[in-house]
Amino acid sequence: MEEETTSTITLKKSDLWKYSTLFLLAVVVIGGFMMMNAKNGTPSPTPTITGNDVNAGTQPSIVKASVDDDAVLGDKNAPITIVEFSDYQCPFCRKFWTETLPSIEKEYIKTGKVKLVYRDLPLAQLHPMAQASAEAAECVSEKGGDAAYFKMHDKIFSEQNIIDSGSATGAVTKTATYTNDDLKKWAKDLGYDISSCLDSGKYKSEVAKDSADASAAGIQGTPGFVIEKSGTGQGTLLSGAYPFSQFQQIIDQQLAA
């Protein structure tokens, strides 16, 4: 029974007036400070985006991860493979796509040194559209192969950036909200009708297999990466949206080995 009112704390009227005045003054000062920041263009704090982020204290470990039959970006004979386990609605995965993948593509994928294999790890409890997004990308792949898959991959992330910050390459600040109808429209924008495929749940088991393989590799959050010598089936694990420099260090070491 809550009793912390008049019986626990007794204040004289003069004290009550004094503390009330101080409280009101504090509210005015804080409010004025926030208004001044807004006027000067300082953004108000945004909620922490949910997902997995860089853990600077975590040492890379060696794990096993297969490429399975998933979509490949780059030369299939590239000497280094990055296996990415990702969640399409995860903002940190989108952050990797927006900020880090372009540099990896420029320096390594387009030069034939690295290929990226994208595998699914939808965290449904956090991101309710992740499963459907993964299935939608598979539906597009069915019609247009790996090239079409990665067009849809890019489309899903870029459209979320537009929802989030108004630009296809804009800042990642939060989890974007969208629907199955949006996924169908985005695929249609690319020239693919995936309505019946997506509605059927045809690729549900395919996505589930990716998730099981991620778990077997010890990946518990997204994004998770295994960087390996192609064909070995094992490599260095990176868990989180690491900057390009971290990928560069591991890739260069493996290329030199």
Phi and psi in degrees as GROMACS dihedral restraints (atoms count N, CA, C in turn):
[ dihedral_restraints ]
;  ai    aj    ak    al  type     phi  dphi    fc
    3     4     5     6     1   -81.3    20    10
    4     5     6     7     1   124.1    20    10
    6     7     8     9     1  -126.3    20    10
    7     8     9    10     1     4.3    20    10
    9    10    11    12     1   -76.1    20    10
   10    11    12    13     1    67.5    20    10
   12    13    14    15     1  -124.9    20    10
   13    14    15    16     1  -105.8    20    10
   15    16    17    18     1   -84.3    20    10
   16    17    18    19     1   -26.5    20    10
   18    19    20    21     1   -75.7    20    10
   19    20    21    22     1   -30.8    20    10
   21    22    23    24     1   -89.8    20    10
   22    23    24    25     1   -42.0    20    10
   24    25    26    27     1  -121.2    20    10
   25    26    27    28     1   117.5    20    10
   27    28    29    30     1  -112.9    20    10
   28    29    30    31     1   125.6    20    10
   30    31    32    33     1  -121.3    20    10
   31    32    33    34     1   139.2    20    10
   33    34    35    36     1   -71.3    20    10
   34    35    36    37     1   156.8    20    10
   36    37    38    39     1   -58.8    20    10
   37    38    39    40     1   -39.1    20    10
   39    40    41    42     1   -65.5    20    10
   40    41    42    43     1   -39.1    20    10
   42    43    44    45     1   -65.9    20    10
   43    44    45    46     1   -41.8    20    10
   45    46    47    48     1   -60.4    20    10
   46    47    48    49     1   -44.1    20    10
   48    49    50    51     1   -63.0    20    10
   49    50    51    52     1   -41.3    20    10
   51    52    53    54     1   -62.7    20    10
   52    53    54    55     1   -48.2    20    10
   54    55    56    57     1   -67.5    20    10
   55    56    57    58     1   -36.4    20    10
   57    58    59    60     1   -63.5    20    10
   58    59    60    61     1   -41.2    20    10
   60    61    62    63     1   -64.2    20    10
   61    62    63    64     1   -44.0    20    10
   63    64    65    66     1   -61.8    20    10
   64    65    66    67     1   -39.9    20    10
   66    67    68    69     1   -62.9    20    10
   67    68    69    70     1   -46.0    20    10
   69    70    71    72     1   -63.0    20    10
   70    71    72    73     1   -38.6    20    10
   72    73    74    75     1   -63.4    20    10
   73    74    75    76     1   -41.3    20    10
   75    76    77    78     1   -63.2    20    10
   76    77    78    79     1   -40.3    20    10
   78    79    80    81     1   -62.0    20    10
   79    80    81    82     1   -42.9    20    10
   81    82    83    84     1   -63.6    20    10
   82    83    84    85     1   -43.9    20    10
   84    85    86    87     1   -63.8    20    10
   85    86    87    88     1   -46.9    20    10
   87    88    89    90     1   -64.4    20    10
   88    89    90    91     1   -42.8    20    10
   90    91    92    93     1   -61.4    20    10
   91    92    93    94     1   -41.4    20    10
   93    94    95    96     1   -64.6    20    10
   94    95    96    97     1   -38.5    20    10
   96    97    98    99     1   -62.7    20    10
   97    98    99   100     1   -43.3    20    10
   99   100   101   102     1   -65.7    20    10
  100   101   102   103     1   -39.9    20    10
  102   103   104   105     1   -65.9    20    10
  103   104   105   106     1   -38.1    20    10
  105   106   107   108     1   -64.7    20    10
  106   107   108   109     1   -41.6    20    10
  108   109   110   111     1   -61.0    20    10
  109   110   111   112     1   -43.7    20    10
  111   112   113   114     1   -62.1    20    10
  112   113   114   115     1   -40.7    20    10
  114   115   116   117     1   -64.5    20    10
  115   116   117   118     1   -36.3    20    10
  117   118   119   120     1   -82.6    20    10
  118   119   120   121     1     1.4    20    10
  120   121   122   123     1    89.0    20    10
  121   122   123   124     1     7.9    20    10
  123   124   125   126     1   -78.9    20    10
  124   125   126   127     1   118.3    20    10
  126   127   128   129     1   -68.8    20    10
  127   128   129   130     1   148.6    20    10
  129   130   131   132     1   -72.4    20    10
  130   131   132   133     1   154.9    20    10
  132   133   134   135     1   -58.7    20    10
  133   134   135   136     1   141.8    20    10
  135   136   137   138     1  -105.0    20    10
  136   137   138   139     1   152.9    20    10
  138   139   140   141     1   -60.8    20    10
  139   140   141   142     1   147.7    20    10
  141   142   143   144     1   -64.6    20    10
  142   143   144   145     1   129.3    20    10
  144   145   146   147     1   -73.8    20    10
  145   146   147   148     1   143.1    20    10
  147   148   149   150     1   -89.0    20    10
  148   149   150   151     1   133.7    20    10
  150   151   152   153     1   153.7    20    10
  151   152   153   154     1  -156.0    20    10
  153   154   155   156     1  -109.0    20    10
  154   155   156   157     1   137.3    20    10
  156   157   158   159     1  -126.3    20    10
  157   158   159   160     1   177.9    20    10
  159   160   161   162     1   -63.3    20    10
  160   161   162   163     1   131.9    20    10
  162   163   164   165     1  -114.2    20    10
  163   164   165   166     1    99.0    20    10
  165   166   167   168     1   -62.1    20    10
  166   167   168   169     1   -23.0    20    10
  168   169   170   171     1   -87.7    20    10
  169   170   171   172     1    -3.8    20    10
  171   172   173   174     1   -85.4    20    10
  172   173   174   175     1   124.1    20    10
  174   175   176   177     1   -84.6    20    10
  175   176   177   178     1   135.1    20    10
  177   178   179   180     1   -57.9    20    10
  178   179   180   181     1   143.1    20    10
  180   181   182   183     1  -125.9    20    10
  181   182   183   184     1   162.7    20    10
  183   184   185   186     1   -95.2    20    10
  184   185   186   187     1   125.5    20    10
  186   187   188   189     1  -134.7    20    10
  187   188   189   190     1   165.6    20    10
  189   190   191   192     1   -98.7    20    10
  190   191   192   193     1   136.3    20    10
  192   193   194   195     1  -156.4    20    10
  193   194   195   196     1   124.3    20    10
  195   196   197   198     1   -90.2    20    10
  196   197   198   199     1   160.3    20    10
  198   199   200   201     1   -85.3    20    10
  199   200   201   202     1   -14.4    20    10
  201   202   203   204     1    53.6    20    10
  202   203   204   205     1  -137.0    20    10
  204   205   206   207     1  -117.1    20    10
  205   206   207   208     1    29.6    20    10
  207   208   209   210     1   -83.8    20    10
  208   209   210   211     1   167.7    20    10
  210   211   212   213     1   -63.1    20    10
  211   212   213   214     1   139.8    20    10
  213   214   215   216     1  -116.1    20    10
  214   215   216   217     1   131.4    20    10
  216   217   218   219     1  -107.5    20    10
  217   218   219   220     1   117.2    20    10
  219   220   221   222     1   111.0    20    10
  220   221   222   223     1  -172.5    20    10
  222   223   224   225     1   -70.2    20    10
  223   224   225   226     1   122.4    20    10
  225   226   227   228     1   -65.8    20    10
  226   227   228   229     1   -15.9    20    10
  228   229   230   231     1   -99.3    20    10
  229   230   231   232     1    12.6    20    10
  231   232   233   234     1   -60.8    20    10
  232   233   234   235     1   143.9    20    10
  234   235   236   237     1   -71.3    20    10
  235   236   237   238     1   -21.7    20    10
  237   238   239   240     1  -119.9    20    10
  238   239   240   241     1   138.3    20    10
  240   241   242   243     1  -119.3    20    10
  241   242   243   244     1   132.6    20    10
  243   244   245   246     1  -106.8    20    10
  244   245   246   247     1   116.2    20    10
  246   247   248   249     1   -95.8    20    10
  247   248   249   250     1   115.4    20    10
  249   250   251   252     1  -103.8    20    10
  250   251   252   253     1   124.8    20    10
  252   253   254   255     1  -103.5    20    10
  253   254   255   256     1   118.3    20    10
  255   256   257   258     1  -142.0    20    10
  256   257   258   259     1   162.9    20    10
  258   259   260   261     1  -123.5    20    10
  259   260   261   262     1   119.2    20    10
  261   262   263   264     1   -63.1    20    10
  262   263   264   265     1   -24.1    20    10
  264   265   266   267     1   -98.9    20    10
  265   266   267   268     1    -2.8    20    10
  267   268   269   270     1   -72.0    20    10
  268   269   270   271     1   122.5    20    10
  270   271   272   273     1   -65.5    20    10
  271   272   273   274     1   -29.4    20    10
  273   274   275   276     1   -71.4    20    10
  274   275   276   277     1   -31.9    20    10
  276   277   278   279     1   -66.3    20    10
  277   278   279   280     1   -40.3    20    10
  279   280   281   282     1   -66.3    20    10
  280   281   282   283     1   -35.7    20    10
  282   283   284   285     1   -62.8    20    10
  283   284   285   286     1   -41.9    20    10
  285   286   287   288     1   -60.8    20    10
  286   287   288   289     1   -45.2    20    10
  288   289   290   291     1   -62.3    20    10
  289   290   291   292     1   -40.7    20    10
  291   292   293   294     1   -74.6    20    10
  292   293   294   295     1   -43.0    20    10
  294   295   296   297     1  -106.1    20    10
  295   296   297   298     1   -28.0    20    10
  297   298   299   300     1  -111.5    20    10
  298   299   300   301     1   -43.9    20    10
  300   301   302   303     1   -57.4    20    10
  301   302   303   304     1   -39.2    20    10
  303   304   305   306     1   -55.7    20    10
  304   305   306   307     1   -38.0    20    10
  306   307   308   309     1   -71.2    20    10
  307   308   309   310     1   -38.4    20    10
  309   310   311   312     1   -63.9    20    10
  310   311   312   313     1   -42.2    20    10
  312   313   314   315     1   -60.7    20    10
  313   314   315   316     1   -48.2    20    10
  315   316   317   318     1   -63.3    20    10
  316   317   318   319     1   -47.3    20    10
  318   319   320   321     1   -83.4    20    10
  319   320   321   322     1   -30.1    20    10
  321   322   323   324     1  -126.2    20    10
  322   323   324   325     1   -43.3    20    10
  324   325   326   327     1   -73.2    20    10
  325   326   327   328     1   -47.9    20    10
  327   328   329   330     1   -71.9    20    10
  328   329   330   331     1   -16.5    20    10
  330   331   332   333     1   -93.9    20    10
  331   332   333   334     1     2.3    20    10
  333   334   335   336     1    81.8    20    10
  334   335   336   337     1     9.4    20    10
  336   337   338   339     1   -88.5    20    10
  337   338   339   340     1   -26.2    20    10
  339   340   341   342     1  -137.4    20    10
  340   341   342   343     1   144.0    20    10
  342   343   344   345     1  -121.0    20    10
  343   344   345   346     1   148.1    20    10
  345   346   347   348     1  -110.4    20    10
  346   347   348   349     1   128.6    20    10
  348   349   350   351     1  -110.8    20    10
  349   350   351   352     1   120.5    20    10
  351   352   353   354     1   -97.1    20    10
  352   353   354   355     1   121.8    20    10
  354   355   356   357     1  -124.4    20    10
  355   356   357   358     1   154.2    20    10
  357   358   359   360     1   -96.0    20    10
  358   359   360   361     1   138.1    20    10
  360   361   362   363     1  -141.3    20    10
  361   362   363   364     1    71.6    20    10
  363   364   365   366     1   -70.9    20    10
  364   365   366   367     1   125.1    20    10
  366   367   368   369     1   -95.3    20    10
  367   368   369   370     1    84.0    20    10
  369   370   371   372     1   -61.3    20    10
  370   371   372   373     1   -33.0    20    10
  372   373   374   375     1   -67.0    20    10
  373   374   375   376     1   -30.2    20    10
  375   376   377   378     1   -92.9    20    10
  376   377   378   379     1   -35.4    20    10
  378   379   380   381     1  -131.9    20    10
  379   380   381   382     1    92.3    20    10
  381   382   383   384     1   -64.2    20    10
  382   383   384   385     1   -18.2    20    10
  384   385   386   387     1   -97.8    20    10
  385   386   387   388     1     0.0    20    10
  387   388   389   390     1   -64.6    20    10
  388   389   390   391     1   -43.2    20    10
  390   391   392   393     1   -63.8    20    10
  391   392   393   394     1   -49.4    20    10
  393   394   395   396     1   -62.1    20    10
  394   395   396   397     1   -37.3    20    10
  396   397   398   399     1   -64.9    20    10
  397   398   399   400     1   -41.9    20    10
  399   400   401   402     1   -62.7    20    10
  400   401   402   403     1   -42.7    20    10
  402   403   404   405     1   -67.3    20    10
  403   404   405   406     1   -36.9    20    10
  405   406   407   408     1   -63.1    20    10
  406   407   408   409     1   -41.4    20    10
  408   409   410   411     1   -64.3    20    10
  409   410   411   412     1   -38.1    20    10
  411   412   413   414     1   -65.4    20    10
  412   413   414   415     1   -37.9    20    10
  414   415   416   417     1   -62.4    20    10
  415   416   417   418     1   -40.0    20    10
  417   418   419   420     1   -66.7    20    10
  418   419   420   421     1   -41.0    20    10
  420   421   422   423     1   -60.3    20    10
  421   422   423   424     1   -37.1    20    10
  423   424   425   426     1   -56.7    20    10
  424   425   426   427     1   -34.9    20    10
  426   427   428   429     1   -90.7    20    10
  427   428   429   430     1   -28.2    20    10
  429   430   431   432     1  -133.3    20    10
  430   431   432   433     1     7.5    20    10
  432   433   434   435     1    74.8    20    10
  433   434   435   436     1  -165.4    20    10
  435   436   437   438     1   -62.9    20    10
  436   437   438   439     1   -38.1    20    10
  438   439   440   441     1   -61.4    20    10
  439   440   441   442     1   -43.5    20    10
  441   442   443   444     1   -67.8    20    10
  442   443   444   445     1   -36.9    20    10
  444   445   446   447     1   -56.6    20    10
  445   446   447   448     1   -49.0    20    10
  447   448   449   450     1   -73.7    20    10
  448   449   450   451     1   -21.6    20    10
  450   451   452   453     1   -66.9    20    10
  451   452   453   454     1   -41.3    20    10
  453   454   455   456     1   -70.2    20    10
  454   455   456   457     1   -39.6    20    10
  456   457   458   459     1   -53.6    20    10
  457   458   459   460     1   -50.3    20    10
  459   460   461   462     1   -66.5    20    10
  460   461   462   463     1   -37.3    20    10
  462   463   464   465     1   -64.6    20    10
  463   464   465   466     1   -43.4    20    10
  465   466   467   468     1   -61.4    20    10
  466   467   468   469     1   -43.5    20    10
  468   469   470   471     1   -72.3    20    10
  469   470   471   472     1   -42.4    20    10
  471   472   473   474     1   -66.1    20    10
  472   473   474   475     1   -38.2    20    10
  474   475   476   477     1   -66.1    20    10
  475   476   477   478     1   -34.7    20    10
  477   478   479   480     1   -67.8    20    10
  478   479   480   481     1   -36.4    20    10
  480   481   482   483     1   -61.5    20    10
  481   482   483   484     1   -38.8    20    10
  483   484   485   486     1   -64.4    20    10
  484   485   486   487     1   -43.5    20    10
  486   487   488   489     1   -62.0    20    10
  487   488   489   490     1   -40.5    20    10
  489   490   491   492     1   -73.5    20    10
  490   491   492   493     1   -54.5    20    10
  492   493   494   495     1  -129.1    20    10
  493   494   495   496     1     3.9    20    10
  495   496   497   498     1    89.4    20    10
  496   497   498   499     1    -0.2    20    10
  498   499   500   501     1  -138.8    20    10
  499   500   501   502     1   143.7    20    10
  501   502   503   504     1   -62.2    20    10
  502   503   504   505     1   -25.8    20    10
  504   505   506   507     1  -117.9    20    10
  505   506   507   508     1    23.3    20    10
  507   508   509   510     1   -76.1    20    10
  508   509   510   511     1  -179.4    20    10
  510   511   512   513     1   -67.4    20    10
  511   512   513   514     1   145.7    20    10
  513   514   515   516     1   -96.5    20    10
  514   515   516   517     1   115.6    20    10
  516   517   518   519     1  -122.4    20    10
  517   518   519   520     1   -19.7    20    10
  519   520   521   522     1  -161.7    20    10
  520   521   522   523     1   172.2    20    10
  522   523   524   525     1   -74.6    20    10
  523   524   525   526     1   127.7    20    10
  525   526   527   528     1   -85.3    20    10
  526   527   528   529     1   147.0    20    10
  528   529   530   531     1  -110.9    20    10
  529   530   531   532     1   131.4    20    10
  531   532   533   534     1  -155.1    20    10
  532   533   534   535     1  -176.4    20    10
  534   535   536   537     1  -131.0    20    10
  535   536   537   538     1   173.0    20    10
  537   538   539   540     1   -61.2    20    10
  538   539   540   541     1   -36.4    20    10
  540   541   542   543     1   -62.5    20    10
  541   542   543   544     1   -35.6    20    10
  543   544   545   546     1   -63.9    20    10
  544   545   546   547     1   -43.1    20    10
  546   547   548   549     1   -60.0    20    10
  547   548   549   550     1   -42.5    20    10
  549   550   551   552     1   -64.5    20    10
  550   551   552   553     1   -39.6    20    10
  552   553   554   555     1   -66.7    20    10
  553   554   555   556     1   -43.2    20    10
  555   556   557   558     1   -62.0    20    10
  556   557   558   559     1   -39.9    20    10
  558   559   560   561     1   -65.1    20    10
  559   560   561   562     1   -39.9    20    10
  561   562   563   564     1   -64.6    20    10
  562   563   564   565     1   -36.7    20    10
  564   565   566   567     1   -58.1    20    10
  565   566   567   568     1   -29.6    20    10
  567   568   569   570     1   -89.7    20    10
  568   569   570   571     1    -4.3    20    10
  570   571   572   573     1    99.1    20    10
  571   572   573   574     1    17.6    20    10
  573   574   575   576     1  -124.7    20    10
  574   575   576   577     1   130.8    20    10
  576   577   578   579     1   -97.5    20    10
  577   578   579   580     1   110.1    20    10
  579   580   581   582     1  -114.1    20    10
  580   581   582   583     1    13.3    20    10
  582   583   584   585     1   -56.0    20    10
  583   584   585   586     1   -54.0    20    10
  585   586   587   588     1   -68.3    20    10
  586   587   588   589     1   -37.4    20    10
  588   589   590   591     1   -63.8    20    10
  589   590   591   592     1   -47.3    20    10
  591   592   593   594     1   -67.3    20    10
  592   593   594   595     1   -42.2    20    10
  594   595   596   597     1   -64.9    20    10
  595   596   597   598     1   -28.2    20    10
  597   598   599   600     1   -77.5    20    10
  598   599   600   601     1   -19.0    20    10
  600   601   602   603     1    70.2    20    10
  601   602   603   604     1    26.7    20    10
  603   604   605   606     1   -56.5    20    10
  604   605   606   607     1   -34.8    20    10
  606   607   608   609     1  -105.1    20    10
  607   608   609   610     1    17.7    20    10
  609   610   611   612     1   -59.7    20    10
  610   611   612   613     1   -44.5    20    10
  612   613   614   615     1   -69.2    20    10
  613   614   615   616     1   -33.2    20    10
  615   616   617   618     1   -62.6    20    10
  616   617   618   619     1   -43.8    20    10
  618   619   620   621     1   -67.0    20    10
  619   620   621   622     1   -38.6    20    10
  621   622   623   624     1   -63.2    20    10
  622   623   624   625     1   -36.8    20    10
  624   625   626   627     1   -64.8    20    10
  625   626   627   628     1   -41.1    20    10
  627   628   629   630     1   -59.3    20    10
  628   629   630   631     1   -44.2    20    10
  630   631   632   633     1   -62.4    20    10
  631   632   633   634     1   -40.2    20    10
  633   634   635   636     1   -65.3    20    10
  634   635   636   637     1   -39.2    20    10
  636   637   638   639     1   -68.1    20    10
  637   638   639   640     1   -35.2    20    10
  639   640   641   642     1   -63.1    20    10
  640   641   642   643     1   -44.0    20    10
  642   643   644   645     1   -62.5    20    10
  643   644   645   646     1   -40.9    20    10
  645   646   647   648     1   -64.4    20    10
  646   647   648   649     1   -29.0    20    10
  648   649   650   651     1   -83.9    20    10
  649   650   651   652     1    -3.2    20    10
  651   652   653   654     1    85.9    20    10
  652   653   654   655     1    16.4    20    10
  654   655   656   657     1   -91.0    20    10
  655   656   657   658     1   120.6    20    10
  657   658   659   660     1  -113.8    20    10
  658   659   660   661     1   -13.7    20    10
  660   661   662   663     1  -135.0    20    10
  661   662   663   664     1   173.8    20    10
  663   664   665   666     1  -125.2    20    10
  664   665   666   667     1   147.3    20    10
  666   667   668   669     1   -79.2    20    10
  667   668   669   670     1   154.1    20    10
  669   670   671   672     1  -129.0    20    10
  670   671   672   673     1   138.6    20    10
  672   673   674   675     1  -129.7    20    10
  673   674   675   676     1   142.6    20    10
  675   676   677   678     1  -121.8    20    10
  676   677   678   679     1   118.0    20    10
  678   679   680   681     1  -104.3    20    10
  679   680   681   682     1   117.9    20    10
  681   682   683   684     1  -140.2    20    10
  682   683   684   685     1   156.7    20    10
  684   685   686   687     1   -65.7    20    10
  685   686   687   688     1   126.9    20    10
  687   688   689   690     1   -56.2    20    10
  688   689   690   691     1   133.0    20    10
  690   691   692   693     1    91.4    20    10
  691   692   693   694     1    -9.1    20    10
  693   694   695   696     1   -85.3    20    10
  694   695   696   697     1   -27.3    20    10
  696   697   698   699     1    76.1    20    10
  697   698   699   700     1    10.1    20    10
  699   700   701   702     1  -152.0    20    10
  700   701   702   703     1   152.5    20    10
  702   703   704   705     1  -170.6    20    10
  703   704   705   706     1  -166.2    20    10
  705   706   707   708     1   -83.3    20    10
  706   707   708   709     1   129.8    20    10
  708   709   710   711     1   -90.5    20    10
  709   710   711   712     1   131.9    20    10
  711   712   713   714     1  -123.0    20    10
  712   713   714   715     1   120.9    20    10
  714   715   716   717     1  -110.7    20    10
  715   716   717   718     1   105.4    20    10
  717   718   719   720     1   132.8    20    10
  718   719   720   721     1   169.4    20    10
  720   721   722   723     1   -84.4    20    10
  721   722   723   724     1    71.4    20    10
  723   724   725   726     1   -70.7    20    10
  724   725   726   727     1   153.3    20    10
  726   727   728   729     1   -72.5    20    10
  727   728   729   730     1   167.8    20    10
  729   730   731   732     1   -56.7    20    10
  730   731   732   733     1   -38.5    20    10
  732   733   734   735     1   -57.4    20    10
  733   734   735   736     1   -34.5    20    10
  735   736   737   738     1   -69.5    20    10
  736   737   738   739     1   -42.3    20    10
  738   739   740   741     1   -64.1    20    10
  739   740   741   742     1   -43.0    20    10
  741   742   743   744     1   -57.9    20    10
  742   743   744   745     1   -43.7    20    10
  744   745   746   747     1   -60.7    20    10
  745   746   747   748     1   -46.5    20    10
  747   748   749   750     1   -70.8    20    10
  748   749   750   751     1   -42.7    20    10
  750   751   752   753     1   -62.0    20    10
  751   752   753   754     1   -46.4    20    10
  753   754   755   756     1   -63.5    20    10
  754   755   756   757     1   -38.0    20    10
  756   757   758   759     1   -62.7    20    10
  757   758   759   760     1   -42.5    20    10
  759   760   761   762     1   -72.3    20    10
  760   761   762   763     1   -33.8    20    10
  762   763   764   765     1   -66.7    20    10
  763   764   765   766     1   -32.8    20    10
  765   766   767   768     1   -82.3    20    10
  766   767   768   769     1   -18.0    20    10
